[in-house]
């Protein structure tokens, strides 16, 4: 019984890690699909005097 609980706990931990990796990869793909990286020009604040 004790081994079964440990096995279920290990499976849950592995499942959480796999889901986290999948979410990280899909988030990075969505960022790259929108537009290419322009060096931060679109978010830069420039002050003209």
Secondary structure, DSSP 8 states (H G I E B T S, - for coil): -HHHHHHHHHHHHHHHHHHHHHHHHHHHHHHHHH----TTGGG------
